[in-house]
Each structure stands twice: as structure tokens, then as C-alpha cells.
Amino acid sequence: MLKASLEYIDSQDDHSFLLRRFGSEAFDAPYHFHSVYELTYIARGAGKRYIGSHQDDFGPGDLVLIGPDIPHCWKLTQSNPCDAGAIVAQFSANTLGTALLAKRELGEISRLLQRAEIAVCFAESISGQIGERLKILHEKTEFYRFIGLLEILQQLSEEDAYVVFNQQNTGALQSPGSQQRISPVFAYLVDNFRYKVSLEEAASLAHMTPQAFCKYFKKTTRKTFMETVIEYRINYAAQQLIQTENTVSDISYQSGFSDVSFFYRTFKRKMGVSPLNYRRHFHATLKQ
């Protein structure tokens, strides 16, 4: 079983930041965190994005800036996982320098990084442009790569079409010690929500009794542990309903539900429509 692991970022000698292109192997990374900012652009691929306790669908063009020490990963759910790729830029605040970030010239970038204390997801109106700029950076020399990074951050800082992930919807924590306690639990959920999930095992990962863990989890995430498990399963099922032709009963079992009737009731309560109507509405929208 994988826990949220600390990823050590290779400095690549004395380079100011890392810029890497990945194939499908990028989506095999475990739920992890590191001490630097990460700007991730999804060139190809579709699936689920996990940042803290927040989860959402992603597809080509997904662009997210994640703050330091925030657990995250991208998991593919598409039929052809080989056709996937991402471009990732990783840098620290020291890349720009504290003194320089305090100057007016970098004021907008400084405010962008403050917004990205947890994460910022950018709209399609800007993500394609940034993706192309990230691709071009690979062809530049080191100096112009650095200038290009500054230009990308400045462009993002001027963008007003974005969503900020706050502490309430990510479960991110103020205390590093608290974050280290809860992160293995979310890693466990990411890896196991489609299968049998054990409250006792989750509690043991947080080094707590089940009763104490339930209170701690609710206080931290504003949801019960089982509400979070159900949310993961329903979101996964909704994605499968629109991306596959599998039957509702098959999707129910594949999403971690052992009772199809319970899945129907839960899906309708959470989504407002039955699973079949959810699928029909999606396909009808595509034909419009």
C-alpha cells in the first residue's frame, strides 16, 4: 500500500528550476508531495486529479499550479493509457528570490504564488497558450528558459479565469505535523476507494483509534470518513458513465459499491438524477 510520500527534487546541478516532459509514466506516480511549486500541464490523457482531499476530472489542457507540500497525483481512467503525456515545471520561491519577489516588478507573480498556497486551476482560455509556451521552453538555452518561466508566471498572474483550491475543499492543514498525519489516509483512499475500505486501517495510518480518528477526520475535512469514500466512488462512477458503455451494475461494482440498489439511491441523492439519466443527459448534450 502506498502512502503519500515525500518526493525529493533533483536540482539538476545548479539550474534554477526543473522542466520535464513525461509520457504515461507521469500518471503512475503515487500520491506525493514536495517542497517546491509545481505547474503541471496535461498534453494528453484523461482521468482523475487528486489534490489534498479534492478530486476532479482532468483531460487534455488541464493546467494546475500547486503549492509546496500539498499532496497530489493524476490517475488515468481512459481506455488507452499509453496515449498520455504531461509537461511539468517545478521551482521554489528561492528560484526568484525573496527580495526580488518583494519588488513591484514581480508583485503580480508574488500574489499568484500566494494564491497557489494550495493550488490554482486555470481555464481552457489560457491553458492551451501556456502548454505551447512550456513546449517551446525545451528548445531554449538555460537563460531563456528562466526568462520564459518568468513570462509564463506573469501571464498566469494576469489571468482572471481560474479556480483557487482553498483549505476547506482540499483538507489542507496549517500544521505540517497534521498534514503528515492525514496525507497517508488520503493516499490510502486514492489507491483503495474502488475496493474494500477499512476504517480501522485508515485510523492506523493516522496512528489513532477508530473513534478518535473519526472525530479528527470530520474536524479536518468537514466530512465523515465514509462520506469521503462515497464521494470518491460516486465521482468515479459518474466519469465511467460518460466515458464507457459499461452497464450501470458493472460500474457500480467497479466503483466500490457492493449493492447496486444502494448505488442507485446514493447516486441520485448526490447527483440529482439516476445513473442512466445522467448518461443520457450527457450524450444528448453532445448532440446539441
C-alpha positions in Angstrom: 0.0 0.0 0.0 1.3 3.4 -1.0 1.4 6.3 1.4 1.7 10.0 0.5 5.4 10.1 0.0 7.9 13.0 0.1 9.5 13.5 -3.4 13.0 14.8 -3.4 13.5 17.2 -6.3 16.8 16.9 -8.1 18.3 20.3 -8.6 20.0 19.2 -11.9 23.3 20.8 -10.9 22.7 24.5 -10.4 19.7 25.0 -12.6 17.0 27.3 -11.1 14.1 25.1 -12.0 13.2 21.7 -13.5 11.2 21.4 -16.7 10.3 17.8 -17.8 8.1 16.1 -20.3 6.5 12.8 -19.4 4.6 10.1 -21.2 2.1 7.8 -19.4 4.6 7.1 -16.6 3.7 10.5 -15.1 0.4 9.1 -14.2 1.9 6.1 -12.3 3.4 8.5 -9.7 1.9 7.8 -6.2 0.1 10.4 -4.1 3.1 12.5 -3.1 4.3 16.0 -2.0 7.4 18.0 -2.3 8.8 21.3 -1.1 8.5 23.2 -4.4 5.8 24.8 -6.6 4.6 22.6 -9.5 3.0 23.8 -12.7 1.5 20.8 -14.5 0.1 20.8 -18.0 -1.7 17.7 -19.3 -1.0 17.4 -23.0 -2.8 14.1 -23.5 -4.8 11.8 -21.2 -7.9 11.8 -19.1 -8.8 10.7 -15.6 -9.0 11.9 -12.0 -6.8 14.6 -10.4 -6.3 14.4 -6.6 -5.0 17.5 -4.7 -5.3 17.2 -0.9 -8.8 15.7 -0.5 -10.1 17.5 -3.6 -10.7 15.3 -6.6 -11.9 16.3 -10.1 -11.8 15.1 -13.7 -9.0 16.1 -15.9 -8.4 15.9 -19.6 -6.1 17.4 -22.3 -5.3 21.0 -21.5 -5.6 20.7 -17.7 -3.3 23.3 -16.1 -2.7 23.5 -12.4 -0.2 25.4 -10.2 0.3 23.5 -6.9 1.9 25.0 -3.8 4.7 23.4 -1.8 4.0 20.4 0.5 0.5 19.8 -1.0 -0.1 16.0 -1.7 -1.2 15.4 -5.2 -1.3 12.9 -8.1 -3.1 12.3 -11.5 -4.6 8.9 -12.3 -5.6 7.8 -15.8 -9.0 6.2 -16.3 -9.1 6.3 -20.1 -9.2 3.2 -22.3 -5.7 3.8 -23.9 -3.3 4.8 -21.1 -0.3 4.8 -23.5 -1.7 7.9 -25.2 -1.0 10.3 -22.3 1.6 12.9 -21.6 2.3 15.9 -19.4 4.8 18.8 -19.0 5.9 19.7 -15.5 7.8 22.7 -14.3 9.0 22.7 -10.7 10.5 25.6 -8.9 10.9 27.1 -5.4 10.4 30.6 -4.1 14.1 30.8 -3.9 14.2 30.4 -7.7 13.0 34.0 -7.9 14.5 35.2 -4.6 12.6 36.6 -1.6 14.0 40.1 -2.1 13.1 40.2 -5.8 9.6 38.8 -5.1 9.1 41.8 -2.8 9.8 44.3 -5.6 7.0 45.9 -7.6 8.2 44.3 -10.8 7.3 40.9 -9.5 4.3 42.0 -7.5 1.7 40.1 -9.6 3.8 36.9 -9.6 4.2 37.1 -5.9 0.4 37.4 -5.5 0.0 34.4 -7.8 2.2 32.3 -5.6 0.2 33.4 -2.6 -3.0 32.2 -4.3 -1.3 28.9 -5.0 -0.6 28.2 -1.4 -2.7 25.1 -2.1 -3.5 25.1 -5.8 -4.9 27.1 -8.7 -6.6 25.5 -11.7 -6.7 27.7 -14.8 -9.4 27.8 -17.5 -9.0 26.4 -21.0 -8.9 30.0 -22.3 -5.3 30.2 -21.1 -4.1 26.6 -20.6 -3.5 25.9 -24.3 -1.3 29.0 -24.6 0.7 28.1 -21.6 1.1 24.5 -22.8 2.6 25.7 -26.1 4.9 28.0 -24.2 6.1 25.2 -22.0 6.8 23.0 -25.0 8.9 25.8 -26.6 10.9 26.2 -23.4 12.6 22.8 -24.1 14.2 24.3 -27.2 15.7 27.3 -25.3 19.0 27.7 -23.6 19.1 27.9 -19.8 19.0 31.6 -19.6 16.0 31.9 -21.9 14.3 29.0 -20.2 14.4 31.1 -17.0 13.1 34.2 -18.7 10.4 32.0 -20.3 9.3 30.8 -16.8 9.0 34.3 -15.6 6.9 35.2 -18.6 4.6 32.2 -18.1 4.2 33.1 -14.4 3.5 36.7 -15.3 0.9 35.7 -17.9 -0.8 33.4 -15.3 -0.7 36.2 -12.7 -2.7 38.5 -15.1 -5.3 35.8 -15.8 -8.7 36.1 -14.1 -10.3 32.8 -15.2 -9.1 30.4 -12.5 -10.3 28.4 -9.5 -8.4 28.5 -6.2 -8.4 25.4 -4.1 -8.9 26.6 -0.5 -8.3 24.8 2.8 -12.0 23.9 3.1 -12.2 21.8 -0.1 -8.8 20.3 -0.1 -8.4 19.3 3.5 -5.0 21.0 3.5 -3.8 21.7 7.0 -2.0 24.5 8.7 0.3 22.3 10.7 3.0 20.3 8.9 2.6 17.6 11.6 -1.1 17.4 11.0 -0.6 17.2 7.2 1.8 14.3 7.6 -0.8 12.5 9.7 -3.7 12.9 7.3 -1.8 12.5 4.0 -1.3 8.8 4.3 -5.1 8.4 4.8 -5.9 10.2 1.5 -3.2 8.1 -0.2 -5.0 5.0 1.1 -8.3 6.3 -0.2 -6.9 7.2 -3.7 -5.5 3.7 -4.0 -8.4 1.7 -2.5 -11.7 3.5 -2.7 -12.8 1.2 -5.5 -12.2 -1.8 -3.3 -13.0 -2.6 0.4 -12.0 0.3 2.6 -11.3 -0.3 6.2 -11.9 2.4 8.9 -9.5 0.5 11.2 -6.7 0.5 8.6 -7.2 4.2 7.8 -7.1 5.0 11.6 -3.9 3.0 12.0 -2.3 5.1 9.2 -3.0 8.2 11.3 -1.8 6.4 14.5 -5.2 6.8 16.1 -8.0 4.7 17.5 -11.0 4.5 15.1 -13.2 6.6 17.4 -10.6 9.3 17.7 -9.8 9.2 14.0 -13.5 9.7 13.0 -13.6 12.9 15.1 -10.2 14.1 13.8 -11.2 13.4 10.1 -14.5 15.2 10.4 -12.8 18.2 12.1 -10.1 18.3 9.4 -12.2 17.7 6.3 -15.7 18.8 7.4 -16.9 15.4 6.2 -17.1 12.0 7.8 -14.7 9.3 6.6 -17.4 7.3 4.9 -18.9 10.4 3.2 -15.5 11.0 1.7 -15.3 7.4 0.5 -18.8 7.6 -1.1 -17.8 10.9 -2.7 -14.8 9.3 -4.3 -16.9 6.4 -5.6 -19.7 8.5 -7.0 -17.3 10.8 -8.8 -15.5 7.8 -10.3 -18.8 6.2 -11.3 -20.0 9.4 -13.0 -16.9 9.5 -15.1 -17.3 5.9 -16.1 -20.9 6.5 -17.1 -19.9 9.1 -19.7 -16.6 7.5 -20.8 -17.6 3.9 -21.2 -20.5 1.8 -22.4 -20.4 -0.5 -19.3 -23.7 -1.3 -17.7 -24.8 0.6 -14.6 -24.4 -2.6 -12.4 -20.9 -3.2 -13.7 -19.9 0.5 -13.0 -21.5 0.2 -9.5 -19.2 -2.8 -8.6 -16.2 -1.2 -10.4 -16.6 1.9 -8.3 -16.6 0.1 -5.0 -20.3 -0.4 -4.3 -21.3 -4.0 -3.3 -25.1 -3.3 -3.6 -26.5 -1.9 -6.9 -29.7 -0.6 -5.3 -27.7 1.3 -2.8 -25.6 2.7 -5.6 -28.7 3.9 -7.5 -30.1 5.6 -4.4 -26.8 7.2 -3.5 -26.0 8.4 -7.0 -29.4 10.0 -7.4 -29.2 11.7 -4.0 -25.7 13.1 -4.8 -26.1 13.9 -8.5 -29.8 14.8 -8.6 -30.6 12.2 -11.4 -30.4 8.5 -11.8 -27.2 6.9 -13.3 -29.0 6.2 -16.6 -30.4 9.7 -16.9 -27.0 11.1 -16.1 -25.6 9.2 -19.0 -28.5 10.1 -21.4 -28.3 13.7 -20.5 -24.5 13.8 -21.2 -24.9 12.2 -24.6 -27.9 14.4 -25.5 -25.8 17.4 -24.7 -23.0 16.2 -27.0 -25.5 16.0 -29.9 -26.7 19.6 -29.5 
